[in-house]
Amino acid sequence: MPVSTLNSPHGGELVNLMASPERRKALVEAAIHYPSVTLSPRQICDLELLLSGGFSPLTGFLNLADYESVLMDMRLISGSLWPIPVTLDIMQADVDRIGRHKHVVLRDETGVMLAVLKRGDLWQPDKAREAELVFGTRSKEHPAVNYLMNRAGPYYMSGILEGLGLPPHYDFLELR
C-alpha cells in the first residue's frame, strides 16, 4: 500500500524510540553508572509498545501533568485522546536506589538492558482515585483495579525513553 494512503499515526507522529547503533553504544557504556529497575512482564509489554511506536505519540511513561490530564479528561496535555495512563510503577527500594540520578536503566528479569529512561517526575499516586476515574470502580473484583491496588508499586516515575533493544520473545516469532 502506498505510504500516501496510510492513516496518520495517532497524535500525528509515529514515534520510534530505538537508539541508533552509535547512540546505543554510548548509552550502554554510560549505563554502567546508572541505577537499574527490573521490569515485570506487564511493564515490558508497555515498554515494547512505547519503544516501537505502538503508543505514539508517547515518548515515554506519562509525566504527572499528562497523568492528571488523562485521569480527568482522557486526553494528554497536547490534546490527543488517551484514555488510560501509561505509567511506570516502582517500589520504595527502587526509589531509594535511584536517588537523585537523572538516568535509569530498565532491565528485564534476566538482567538484559532494554532501555535508558531520562528521569522525569516521581510521585505517589492516589490509586483509589485512579481506579475510580479510569475503571469506574474501586472494587478489587475488577482485575485491573486488583492489579493496581495489590501488585503495582506505590510510586510512578516518568521519563523519556531510549531503547537499547526490543524485549526478546519466544512466542509468535513469525508475527514480530
Rosetta silent file (secondary structure, phi, psi, omega in degrees, C-alpha in Angstrom):
SEQUENCE: MPVSTLNSPHGGELVNLMASPERRKALVEAAIHYPSVTLSPRQICDLELLLSGGFSPLTGFLNLADYESVLMDMRLISGSLWPIPVTLDIMQADVDRIGRHKHVVLRDETGVMLAVLKRGDLWQPDKAREAELVFGTRSKEHPAVNYLMNRAGPYYMSGILEGLGLPPHYDFLELR
SCORE:     score description
SCORE:     0.000 S_00000001
   1 L     0.000  130.288  179.761    0.000    0.000    0.000 S_00000001
   2 L   -62.165  143.894 -177.585    1.485    3.397   -0.916 S_00000001
   3 H   -56.855  -34.833 -176.270    2.512    5.499    2.073 S_00000001
   4 H   -65.072  -17.756 -178.923    0.228    8.342    0.949 S_00000001
   5 H   -99.469   -0.391  178.069   -2.853    6.175    1.546 S_00000001
   6 L   -78.446  149.419  174.435   -1.981    5.127    5.118 S_00000001
   7 L   -67.175  150.692  174.731   -3.752    6.726    8.041 S_00000001
   8 L   -69.714  146.347  176.997   -1.758    9.230   10.051 S_00000001
   9 L   -64.445  153.543  176.901   -0.433    7.885   13.344 S_00000001
  10 H   -57.627  131.773 -178.501   -2.338    8.813   16.483 S_00000001
  11 H    83.970   -3.120  174.358   -1.131   12.204   17.613 S_00000001
  12 H    92.247  -13.767 -176.985    0.242   12.961   14.135 S_00000001
  13 L  -139.616  129.765  174.498    3.697   11.411   14.508 S_00000001
  14 L   -81.741  119.474 -174.679    4.861    7.796   14.582 S_00000001
  15 L   -90.706  132.797  173.101    7.345    7.617   17.426 S_00000001
  16 L  -124.671  109.732 -174.599   10.455    5.431   17.183 S_00000001
  17 L   -99.189   10.285  178.751   12.361    5.429   20.450 S_00000001
  18 E   -77.015  130.524  178.692   15.078    2.960   19.456 S_00000001
  19 L   -69.896  146.380  174.378   18.573    4.407   19.732 S_00000001
  20 L   -64.814  162.195  179.584   20.783    4.383   16.648 S_00000001
  21 H   -55.887  -38.546  179.730   23.693    1.883   16.765 S_00000001
  22 H   -68.437  -44.594  179.731   26.131    4.684   17.646 S_00000001
  23 H   -66.337  -37.829  179.006   23.875    6.118   20.346 S_00000001
  24 H   -59.597  -44.413  179.860   23.182    2.612   21.672 S_00000001
  25 H   -60.057  -44.450  179.364   26.902    2.017   22.140 S_00000001
  26 H   -65.503  -40.172  179.028   27.272    5.282   24.084 S_00000001
  27 H   -64.799  -42.716  179.825   24.214    4.503   26.220 S_00000001
  28 H   -62.572  -41.399  178.566   25.456    1.015   27.086 S_00000001
  29 H   -65.284  -41.864 -179.852   28.832    2.451   28.136 S_00000001
  30 H   -70.649  -29.360 -174.919   27.194    5.176   30.242 S_00000001
  31 H   -62.110  -18.018  177.016   24.712    2.731   31.781 S_00000001
  32 H   -56.318  -30.381 -175.699   27.468    1.286   33.956 S_00000001
  33 H   -96.929    1.262 -176.887   26.975    4.348   36.164 S_00000001
  34 L  -102.064  144.739  171.965   23.157    4.313   36.229 S_00000001
  35 L   -70.295  162.019 -177.710   20.906    2.542   38.698 S_00000001
  36 E  -121.018  153.442  169.522   18.572   -0.116   37.311 S_00000001
  37 E  -124.680  129.669  176.319   14.943   -1.059   37.656 S_00000001
  38 E   -89.961  125.334 -176.568   13.874   -4.606   36.805 S_00000001
  39 L   -89.008  148.527  173.134   10.601   -4.624   34.908 S_00000001
  40 L   -79.407  164.462  176.159    7.768   -7.083   35.289 S_00000001
  41 H   -55.339  -38.119  178.393    6.415   -8.854   32.196 S_00000001
  42 H   -64.551  -43.458  178.562    3.488   -6.407   32.158 S_00000001
  43 H   -65.497  -34.588  177.614    5.825   -3.402   32.278 S_00000001
  44 H   -64.539  -37.006  176.352    7.904   -4.909   29.487 S_00000001
  45 H   -61.497  -45.233  176.856    4.789   -5.044   27.307 S_00000001
  46 H   -61.969  -43.091  179.608    4.210   -1.306   27.899 S_00000001
  47 H   -59.618  -45.354 -179.703    7.880   -0.619   27.222 S_00000001
  48 H   -60.581  -42.681  179.020    7.765   -2.520   23.932 S_00000001
  49 H   -66.157  -36.037  175.900    4.717   -0.574   22.786 S_00000001
  50 H   -66.081  -50.259 -175.712    6.409    2.696   23.723 S_00000001
  51 H   -63.624  -37.166 -174.432    9.711    1.866   22.017 S_00000001
  52 H   -88.097   -4.248 -179.796    8.139    0.570   18.803 S_00000001
  53 L    93.568    0.032  179.077    5.663    3.418   18.351 S_00000001
  54 L   -63.979  -22.475  176.569    2.602    1.393   19.303 S_00000001
  55 L  -108.178   27.205  176.292    1.815    4.044   21.906 S_00000001
  56 L   -55.593  137.525   15.232    2.516    7.020   19.613 S_00000001
  57 L   -96.606   14.883 -177.687    2.663    9.921   20.334 S_00000001
  58 L   -66.931  140.686  176.881    4.115    8.977   23.742 S_00000001
  59 L  -111.628    8.129  179.121    7.906    9.233   24.083 S_00000001
  60 E   172.282 -170.726  177.842    7.999    7.616   27.488 S_00000001
  61 E   -71.811  145.581 -173.217    5.978    6.918   30.582 S_00000001
  62 L   -58.112  139.030  171.373    3.496    9.679   31.441 S_00000001
  63 L   -83.084  174.090 -174.608    4.638   12.641   33.499 S_00000001
  64 H   -60.886  -41.694 -178.991    2.461   13.957   36.319 S_00000001
  65 H   -64.134  -45.458  177.934    0.745   16.628   34.199 S_00000001
  66 H   -66.765  -39.173  177.750   -0.197   14.157   31.437 S_00000001
  67 H   -57.342  -50.585  179.960   -1.230   11.576   34.040 S_00000001
  68 H   -63.329  -39.438  179.296   -3.610   14.054   35.689 S_00000001
  69 H   -64.570  -40.624  177.750   -4.935   15.176   32.302 S_00000001
  70 H   -65.064  -42.973  179.031   -5.623   11.571   31.279 S_00000001
  71 H   -61.256  -43.494 -172.388   -7.419   10.899   34.568 S_00000001
  72 H   -86.321  -36.057 -171.261   -9.588   13.984   34.334 S_00000001
  73 H  -125.451   -1.205 -174.923  -10.147   14.456   30.577 S_00000001
  74 L    56.398   33.489  178.397   -8.957   11.237   28.866 S_00000001
  75 E  -141.470  149.289  170.773   -6.512   13.408   26.927 S_00000001
  76 L   -73.406  165.635  176.650   -2.817   14.178   27.013 S_00000001
  77 L   -55.466  -32.904  180.000   -1.797   17.781   27.669 S_00000001
  78 L   -67.601  -14.369 -176.670   -1.283   18.063   23.883 S_00000001
  79 L   101.316  -10.616  179.385   -4.996   17.356   23.407 S_00000001
  80 L   -67.279  136.348  176.827   -4.532   13.859   21.969 S_00000001
  81 E   -61.201  130.375  177.905   -7.119   11.358   23.149 S_00000001
  82 L  -154.425  102.677 -168.684   -5.560    8.956   25.668 S_00000001
  83 L   -81.654  -23.091 -175.395   -7.964    7.009   27.879 S_00000001
  84 L  -133.347  133.369  179.700   -5.690    5.087   30.276 S_00000001
  85 L   -62.313  138.517  172.825   -2.445    6.213   31.934 S_00000001
  86 L  -107.278  102.011 -171.843    0.743    4.505   30.780 S_00000001
  87 L  -123.872  156.719  173.984    2.857    4.626   33.908 S_00000001
  88 E  -107.211  103.138  179.248    5.990    3.014   35.273 S_00000001
  89 E   -86.409  136.936 -179.068    5.188    1.858   38.790 S_00000001
  90 E  -135.156  164.027 -177.290    8.151    1.225   41.050 S_00000001
  91 L   -94.093  167.084  178.076    8.772    0.116   44.612 S_00000001
  92 H   -58.199  -40.201  179.473   10.275    2.028   47.543 S_00000001
  93 H   -61.143  -35.974  176.441   13.547    0.078   47.129 S_00000001
  94 H   -65.156  -44.951  179.232   13.746    1.340   43.514 S_00000001
  95 H   -59.302  -44.912  179.662   13.194    4.940   44.659 S_00000001
  96 H   -62.359  -42.682 -178.719   15.945    4.557   47.272 S_00000001
  97 H   -68.233  -38.860 -177.783   18.364    3.044   44.730 S_00000001
  98 H   -69.953  -39.372  179.680   17.621    5.690   42.074 S_00000001
  99 L    53.305 -126.735 -178.326   18.098    8.591   44.486 S_00000001
 100 L   -98.570    7.113 -179.936   18.894   11.745   42.536 S_00000001
 101 L   -57.957  143.224 -179.511   20.164   10.005   39.412 S_00000001
 102 L   -92.444  -15.092  179.961   18.840   11.511   36.197 S_00000001
 103 E  -127.950  143.422 -179.380   19.074    8.291   34.165 S_00000001
 104 E  -134.885  135.069  175.497   17.794    4.816   34.966 S_00000001
 105 E   -87.206  131.141  175.211   18.424    1.540   33.124 S_00000001
 106 E  -101.456  125.533 -174.936   15.319   -0.571   32.547 S_00000001
 107 E  -122.537  156.345  171.811   16.065   -4.300   32.545 S_00000001
 108 L   -84.324  179.388 -175.127   14.132   -7.499   32.024 S_00000001
 109 L   -66.824  -14.515  177.185   14.000  -10.174   34.710 S_00000001
 110 L   -96.826   -0.219  178.618   17.206  -11.791   33.405 S_00000001
 111 L    97.677   -0.764 -179.933   19.177   -8.524   33.583 S_00000001
 112 L   -67.910  130.658  177.049   19.119   -7.636   29.883 S_00000001
 113 E   -74.940  122.362 -179.066   19.245   -3.851   29.365 S_00000001
 114 E  -104.075  -34.156 -176.417   16.188   -2.821   27.364 S_00000001
 115 E  -162.930  162.772  169.825   16.175    0.969   27.612 S_00000001
 116 E  -115.195  131.482  179.238   17.516    4.017   29.368 S_00000001
 117 E  -106.813  123.855  172.358   14.973    6.350   30.905 S_00000001
 118 E   -84.370  107.965 -168.683   15.825   10.020   31.321 S_00000001
 119 E   -61.628  137.646  174.048   14.008   10.532   34.571 S_00000001
 120 E  -114.905 -123.062 -177.882   11.179   12.994   34.876 S_00000001
 121 E   -73.399  151.884  173.977    8.578   13.193   37.612 S_00000001
 122 E  -137.236  122.639 -176.611    8.442   10.816   40.559 S_00000001
 123 E  -151.791  164.564  174.691    5.279   10.739   42.660 S_00000001
 124 L  -103.003  111.997 -178.994    2.962    8.635   44.792 S_00000001
 125 L   -77.400  158.485  170.162   -0.407    8.381   43.051 S_00000001
 126 L   -88.076   95.718 -173.002   -3.767    8.151   44.750 S_00000001
 127 H   -67.699  -33.146  177.313   -4.548    4.689   43.400 S_00000001
 128 H   -64.153  -42.139  176.423   -8.130    4.611   44.701 S_00000001
 129 H   -62.705  -45.690  178.650   -8.814    7.851   42.806 S_00000001
 130 H   -58.873  -45.748 -179.546   -7.105    6.451   39.701 S_00000001
 131 H   -59.048  -45.645 -178.875   -9.190    3.267   39.879 S_00000001
 132 H   -64.270  -45.136 -176.193  -12.416    5.239   40.155 S_00000001
 133 H   -74.160  -35.613 -177.058  -11.574    7.667   37.344 S_00000001
 134 H   -87.144  -45.047 -173.003  -10.103    5.125   34.908 S_00000001
 135 H  -106.288   -6.424  177.877  -12.139    1.994   35.598 S_00000001
 136 L    75.164   14.156 -179.509  -15.248    3.467   37.186 S_00000001
 137 L  -159.597  156.513  171.925  -14.864    1.378   40.320 S_00000001
 138 L  -109.064    4.255 -177.446  -12.683    0.811   43.345 S_00000001
 139 L   -68.890  127.395  178.711  -13.757   -2.806   43.587 S_00000001
 140 L   -75.860   -1.009  171.976  -10.846   -5.214   43.680 S_00000001
 141 L   -69.950  -25.437  176.366  -13.120   -7.702   41.912 S_00000001
 142 L   -75.128  125.267 -174.193  -12.177   -5.778   38.727 S_00000001
 143 H   -59.021  -38.971 -179.437   -8.912   -7.368   37.503 S_00000001
 144 H   -70.789  -37.324  176.900   -7.237   -4.076   36.563 S_00000001
 145 H   -66.875  -41.284  177.730   -8.190   -2.469   39.875 S_00000001
 146 H   -58.673  -46.428  178.427   -6.928   -5.557   41.699 S_00000001
 147 H   -61.187  -48.436 -178.403   -3.591   -5.281   39.892 S_00000001
 148 H   -57.188  -45.700 -174.175   -3.387   -1.536   40.543 S_00000001
 149 H   -81.718  -29.700 -172.035   -4.149   -1.854   44.241 S_00000001
 150 H  -111.914  -17.635 -175.075   -2.329   -5.102   45.074 S_00000001
 151 L  -122.292  -35.175 -177.728    0.568   -5.548   42.658 S_00000001
 152 L   -67.444  145.495  179.016    1.631   -2.198   41.178 S_00000001
 153 L   -65.518  159.884 -175.290    4.359   -0.318   43.017 S_00000001
 154 L   -79.556   -7.051  179.684    3.444    2.664   45.186 S_00000001
 155 E  -120.603  151.471  171.727    5.413    5.214   43.111 S_00000001
 156 E  -116.482  140.243  177.596    5.202    6.307   39.481 S_00000001
 157 E  -127.756  129.523  177.940    8.229    7.545   37.570 S_00000001
 158 E  -101.023  171.984  174.900    8.032    9.312   34.247 S_00000001
 159 E   161.048  160.793  177.790   10.697    9.892   31.667 S_00000001
 160 E   -84.456  137.506 -175.893   11.810    9.928   28.073 S_00000001
 161 E  -104.855  146.564  166.433   12.967    6.565   26.737 S_00000001
 162 E  -129.190  117.112 -176.089   15.810    5.484   24.501 S_00000001
 163 E   -79.306  136.997  175.923   15.560    1.847   23.506 S_00000001
 164 L   -97.713  -21.037  179.688   18.596   -0.395   23.516 S_00000001
 165 L   173.403  147.022  177.088   16.752   -3.352   22.022 S_00000001
 166 L   -72.606  149.889 -179.837   13.262   -4.726   21.920 S_00000001
 167 L   -56.938  141.483  176.888   12.480   -7.354   24.528 S_00000001
 168 L   -69.226  142.609  179.480   13.310  -10.900   23.427 S_00000001
 169 L  -126.893  148.788  179.729   10.260  -13.008   22.609 S_00000001
 170 L  -118.017    0.317 -179.574    9.788  -16.716   22.392 S_00000001
 171 L  -123.061  154.035  175.308    6.245  -16.713   21.109 S_00000001
 172 L    52.691   37.716 -176.743    4.652  -15.575   17.841 S_00000001
 173 H   -57.778  -34.716 -178.975    8.049  -15.043   16.230 S_00000001
 174 H   -69.076  -16.799 -179.993    6.551  -15.099   12.747 S_00000001
 175 H   -98.294  -10.503 -173.907    4.364  -12.121   13.676 S_00000001
 176 L   -93.997    0.000    0.000    7.024   -9.964   15.309 S_00000001
